Amino acid sequence: MPITGIYGPDDFANRPPSETTSAHVAPAPTGPALPMPLLEWTPEVEQATASLYERVKHVIPPIEWPLMAPTIKAINELKRARNAVILAHNYQAPEIFHCVADIGGDSLQLAVEATKVKADVIVQCGVHFMAETSKLLNPDKTVLIPDSRAGCSLAASITGADVRLLREKFPGVPVVAYVNTSAEVKAEVDICCTSSNAVQVVESLNAPSVIFLPDRYLASYVASKTDVKIIAWKGACEVHERFTGAELRSYREADPSVQIIAHPECPPDVLAEADFTGSTAHMINWVRAKRPRRLVMITECSMADNVRAELPDVEMLRPCNLCPHMKRITLANILESLLTLGEEVTIDPELAVRARRSVERMINLKN
């Protein structure tokens, strides 16, 4: 069914000024810095990283590898020295996702795996709300983000005060927050979701109406898959909202055999043209199962590189919309983060208790 209502900041005359979130990044290092390793391309580095290059040789040219390999080797050695693990989202560059990450995946996978981590330090290669989620689920661990400027246009579109105003307008209606939100927003909602489980989460509440925030396009997709009445927020991802249905039609006109798969954060006209719609994890599993000859992935374009590294027989036609926030994470600042233990994510303890509850309710939801 269509969305029954959609609201944004301009719809609340009494909306307070933007809040300062209770989750922040500590600017100072939290432990003794380790010395900078020698970053030179040597026969030892070549031998130590040869197996890693095999993973990415289809997407990283041989001429570029000697520039990356010394830093990759140093990061992997520092992980052991710091008892650290690296979590990387599917939108990270291949040299990060395939060569230094211990755990990779979409937001749900990373949230679940974060609860199982045994290390002392978590380095979150993604955007800030992902690091906050890891901190919520691992309050006693040190959680680092290599660049605190790695934000998210979608997460920035709504505040905890906005959620409270929505609750005032729709008393008694449960609130679902996409995991792409700040800790202060998670603290105000009933349960979180990701794009892979959004429909399941909405229906688990057994309510006739649900407030779903902040992504208007994911809300529209969910509304099309359920009889629950969806009240949405006017947020959007700056990467996915740039795609158009006309763009997808042009790919088909050029090659009618091409397969197109899209993320549900895209506008409805894009999803109408796609052969499959799903979360990043669902998209990857679809490609593994179908093995199309030529494919267009309508999502952040580093994911196409990561899939092609695994499945080189699939030819990727890439409409390259890069996330400027994801691309703030680099090998260089991952190395710096491990050396200094800087850019630590901290969350106000009282807020964290409430935010953690909504994330854990999602994770513990039975299939």
Stockholm file with secondary structure:
# STOCKHOLM 1.0

chainA/1-367         MPITGIYGPDDFANRPPSETTSAHVAPAPTGPALPMPLLEWTPEVEQATASLYERVKHVIPPIEWPLMAPTIKAINELKRARNAVILAHNYQAPEIFHCVADIGGDSLQLAVEATKVKADVIVQCGVHFMAETSKLLNPDKTVLIPDSRAGCSLAASITGADVRLLREKFPGVPVVAYVNTSAEVKAEVDICCTSSNAVQVVESLNAPSVIFLPDRYLASYVASKTDVKIIAWKGACEVHERFTGAELRSYREADPSVQIIAHPECPPDVLAEADFTGSTAHMINWVRAKRPRRLVMITECSMADNVRAELPDVEMLRPCNLCPHMKRITLANILESLLTLGEEVTIDPELAVRARRSVERMINLKN
#=GR chainA/1-367 SS CCCSEEECGGGCTTCCCCCCCSEEEECSCSSCCCCCCCCCCCHHHHHHHHHHHHHHTTTSCTTTHHHHHHHHHHHHHHHHHHTEEEEEETTSCHHHHTTTCSEEECHHHHHHHHTTCCSSEEEEESCHHHHHHHHHHCTTSEEECSCTTCCCTTGGGCCHHHHHHHHHHSTTCCEEEESSSCHHHHTTSSEEECTTTHHHHHHHTCCSEEEEESBHHHHHHHHHTCSSEEEEESBCCTTGGGCCHHHHHHHHHHCTTCEEEECTTSCHHHHHHCSEECCHHHHHHHHHHHCCSEEEEESCTHHHHHHHHHCTTSEECCCCCCCTTGGGCCHHHHHHHHHHCCSEEEECHHHHHHHHHHHHHHHTCCC
#=GC SS_cons         CCCSEEECGGGCTTCCCCCCCSEEEECSCSSCCCCCCCCCCCHHHHHHHHHHHHHHTTTSCTTTHHHHHHHHHHHHHHHHHHTEEEEEETTSCHHHHTTTCSEEECHHHHHHHHTTCCSSEEEEESCHHHHHHHHHHCTTSEEECSCTTCCCTTGGGCCHHHHHHHHHHSTTCCEEEESSSCHHHHTTSSEEECTTTHHHHHHHTCCSEEEEESBHHHHHHHHHTCSSEEEEESBCCTTGGGCCHHHHHHHHHHCTTCEEEECTTSCHHHHHHCSEECCHHHHHHHHHHHCCSEEEEESCTHHHHHHHHHCTTSEECCCCCCCTTGGGCCHHHHHHHHHHCCSEEEECHHHHHHHHHHHHHHHTCCC
//
